[in-house]
């Protein structure tokens, strides 16, 4: 009669231990989830508040990938590595300065006329869509303003206005930040270029085993190949698109076609969002350049036709599957990096995401290989007599 009691007690004890183990595991899962969430918030915080340093450093890494092959080619032809790197960076700075000097005056004129152009665009849209409802809303707004002004006059309320630095002040601060970032980018890229393969060999040496060193070398090689392929190809495609848009605007008689061609080429580094921004700007340009709305809308319509051909035919045909990123991932990466780092982040979103995807692919491959290596001895031991 005592034996069943003992078995029941053992079963009860084992069930209690299982329940306690499940509670411990659930607590550990909740704690791990909280830690991962805090780590993610810390990473976002760091990326955002350190953007004035991280943006030029990231741009330097991407520019290094773009100039690495030409610098190595010049070095193989007999030039010292420092001279080859300095020559390539001097060429980049010369092109930037030449473009800035050529486009500064028309860009300043268009920025000065931008408010009037937007006002003219709104007037034409009102004339096209009909002004009945808009006029009623305007009259209602005027009545509300009269009531507010009468109430403020009766109450004799003193209004205190705190004025900011203004447009010129913000522009001066932005130029200072951009100049500092440009200096950081150029010097960082120069030191990366003169380091040559020494930096890669130093990173490979961090591996503790021959297999880990081989994987690190493969990862670095694939990242360099992926990023350089994307940057070189997309740069040539965007230059071609900018030339096509500039020639199209010149044929239509739009003022300063070179300015808008350069703008389209730069904006096109940010997929989807760049095309939307270019279409909006070219719509305003068309309204200010032509008298009728039909002629004005011809400018963004032709641009959308060119960018559709580029996005659906030219880029897939040239890149093919060499840079394989999901379209949704590309769009979300542009939104995310644009939110974190502003316009510069949107322009660098695709190469940064492509690099991270290569790192992730190699990490998964290494993890699978380690799991297979860990299970292989156990399987061999179980199969042996």
N, C-alpha and C positions, 0 to 999 in steps of 0.2 A: 504493500500500500504506500510506502514511502517513495518508491522509485518514480511514479508519475509526478509526484510533487516536486521532486528534484529536477526532472526534465522541464516541467512548467516554469520553475524558477529560473532555469538556465535560459529558456526561450525568452522570458520576460527581461532578463538582464541583457541579452544580446539585442533585443529590440530597442531597449533604452539607449544602449551604446550607439546603435545605428542612428537613432533620432538625434543624439548629441553630436555625432559626426556630421550629419546633414546640416545641423544648425551652425556648426563651426565653418563648414564649407560655404554656406550661404553668407555668413558674416564676412568671410574672406573675399567672396565674389563682390559683395557690396563695397567693402573697403578698397578692393582693386579698382572697381568702377569709379569711385570717388577720386582715387589717386590719378587715374588716367584722365578724368575730366579736369582736375586741377593742373595736370601737366599740359593738357591741350590749351587751357586758358593762359598758362604762363608762356607757352610758345607764341600764341597769338599776340599777347601783350608785348613780348620781346620783338617780334617781327614788326609791329606797328610803331612802337616808340623808338626803335633803333633804325628806322627806315632811312634816315639821313646818312647813316653809315653803310647799311646793308645794300641799299640800292646801287651806289657807285661800286661797291665791292662785287656785287653780282654782275653788274654791267662789265666790269673789268674781266671777270672770268669768262663771260660770253665773248667779249672782244678778243681775249686770248685764244679761245677756240677758233675764232674766225681768222686770226692772223698767224696762227701757229705754223701752218703748212707753208705760207709764203716766206716766213722768217727762216724756217729750216731749209727751204730751197736756196735762199740767198746765202745761208751759212755754208751749205754744201758747195756753192760756187766760189767760196773763198773769202767771203766777208766775215769779219768777227761777229759773234752773236750779238754783242751790245750794239754794234753799228747797224746790223740788219734790223734789230728791234726798233732802234731809234729812227731809222729811215722809214719803216712802215708806219710808226705812230706819227711821225712828222707829216707823212702823206695824208693820214686820216685827219689830222688837225688842219692841214692846208685845205682839204676838201670842205671841212666844216666851216672854216673861216670864209672861203670863197662863196659857198652857198649863203652864209649869213650876210655877207657884204652885198651880194647880188639881190637877195630877197628881203633885206631889212626895210628898205624904203617902201615897196608896195605893201608889205605886211603891216607897217605902221599906218599907212593910209587907210587900209581896209579896217584895221582895228578902230581907227578914229571914226570911220563912217558906219561901223557895225550897228549902233543904236538906231540911226536913221534908216538903215537898211531893214532892220527887223520891224520898225514901225511901218515902213512902206509895205512890207510883206503882209502884215496884219491888216492894213487897209485894203489891199487887193483881195485877200481872202474874204473879208467882210463884203466887199462889192460883189464877189462871185457867189457867195453862199446866201446873200440876202441879209438885210440889216434889221428886219422887224424885231426879232427876239433880242438881238444884241442891243438895239436902241432902247427897248424896254428895260433891260438890265442896267444900261447906263443911266437912264432917268431914275430908276430906283436907287442906284448907288449915290446919285447926286442928292436925292431927298434924305438918305441916311446921313450923308456928310453934313447937310444943313442942320439936321436935328442935333448931331453931335457937337457942331460948332456953337449952336445956341446954348446948349447945356454947359459947355465949357466956359462960354462967356458969362453965364449967370453964376456959375460956381467960382469964377475967378481962380481957376486952377493954374498953378505955376508948373510949366512943363520943363523938365531938365533933360537935355539931350547930351548923350555921351557919344562923341564922334570918334570913329576909329582912325587909323592912319591914312585911310583913303586908298584910291586905286594906285597912285604913284608910289605910295609907301609900301603897299603890298608887292608891287612889281619890283621895287628895289630889293626888298628882302628875298623875293623869289630868285632874282638874278644872283644875289650873293650866295644863296644856297646852291644854285645850279653851278656857279663857278667853282665853289669848294668841292662839290661832287665831281666835277670834270677833272680837277687836279688829282683827287684821290683815285679816280678811275684810270687816268693816264699813267700815273706812277706805279699803281698796283699792276696794271697790265704789262708795263715795261719790265718790272722785276720778275713777273711770271714768265715772260718771253725769254729773258736772259738766263733764267734757271734751266730752260731746256728740258731734258729728260731727267735731270737730277731730282726734281720734285716727285715725279712719278716713281722713280726708283726708291726714294725715301718712303713713300707711302706703301709700296710693295713690301719693303723690308719690315713693316709693322706686323706682318703675318707671322704667327708663331710656328707654322708648319709649311712644308713645301706646297701642299694643296691649298692652304689659305692664301699663300702668296700668289699662287697661280690664279686663284679666283679674284683677288684684288687687282691684279694686272689685267685680267679680262674685263673686269667691270670698268676700270679707267679707260681702257681702249674702246669699249663699246659706247661709253658716255661721250668720249671725244668724237667718235665717228658719227653718233646720232646727232649731236648738237652741231657739229661742223657741217654735216650734210644739210640739216634743216636751215641753218643760218645762210650758208652760201647759196642754196637753191632759192630760198624765199627772198633773199636780198635781190637776186637777179630778176625774179618774177615781179617783185614790187617796183624795181626800176623800170621794167618793161611796161607795167601797168601805168606808172606815173607818166612815162613818155607818151603812151597812147592817149591818156586823158588830157595831157597838155596839148598834144596835136589836135585832138577833138575840140577843145575849147578855143584854140587858135583859129581853127577852120570856122567855128561859129561866130568869131569876132568878140569873144569875152576878154576883157582886159586882164593883164597879168596871168597868162596861162601857165607860165613856168612856176609861179607861186603855188597854184592849185595842184599842179602835177607833183611837186615835191610833197605837198600836204597829203595827197592821196597815197603816195608811196610810203610815207611814214605811218599814216594811220592804218595802212593795210597790214602792218606787223601785228596788230591786235585783231584777230579774226572776229567777224560778225559785228562787233561793236565799232571797229574802225570804219567799216563800210557804211554803217548807219550814220556815224558822225560826218563822214565825207559827203554823204547824200544830203544831209541837212545843210551843211555849209554851202554846197554847190547850189542848193535850192535858193538860198539867200543871194548868192552871187548871180544866179540867173535872173532873179527878180530885179536886182539893181542894174543889170546890164541890158535888159530888154523891156520894151514898153508893154507888150501883151503877155498875159499869163500863160498862153499856150507856148510861146517861144521861151519863156522863162522856165517852164517845167520840162522843156526839151533837154535842158542841161542835165538835171539829175536823172532823167529817163535814160539818156544815152550812157551816163556813168554807170547806172545799175545794169545796163546791158553788158558793158565791158567787164564789170566786176563779177557778173554772173558767169560769163565765159571763162574768166580767169579762175574762179573758184570751183566750177563744175567740170571744166575740161583741161585747162592748162596745168594747174597745180596737181591734180590727181595723175595726169599723164606723165609729168616729170618726176614727181616724188614717188608715185606708185605706193608701194607698201613699205618703203624704207623707213618712213616715220609713221608708225601705226599708232595713232591716238584716236580714241572714240570721240565723235563729234560733240556729244554731250559733255564729256570730260574737258574738251578744249574750251567750250563755252563757259563752263563753270570755273575753269582755271583763270580765264580772262576776267570774269566777274570777281573772283576771290582775290587775285593779286592786284587787280585794279582797286578793290576796296581797301586792301592793306597798304599798298605802296602808291596809289594814285595812277596817273597816266603812264608813268615809267613802268609800274608793275604790270599794267595791261599789255604794254609792248613786249615785255620780257616773259609773259606768262607761258607761252607755248614751249620755248626752249627750256625754261626752268622745270615745267611739268614733265617734259620729255626726259630730262636728266633724272628726275625723281622716279619716273616709271622704269628706267633702266636699272637704277639701284634696287628698286623693289623686285624686279624680275630676277636679278642675280641673288638677292637675299632669299627669295622663295626657292630658287634652284639649289642654293647652298643648304637650306634647311631640309629640303627633301633628300639631298645626298647624305647629310649627316644622319637623318632618321634611317635611311636604308643601310648605312654603314653600321649603325647601332643595332639594328635588328638582324643583320646577317650573321654575326657570331652566335646569337641565340638560336637562330634557325638551324645553323650547322650543328650546334650542340645537341639540339633536340632530335636531329635526324641520325646522329651517330649512335651505334648500338651501346 
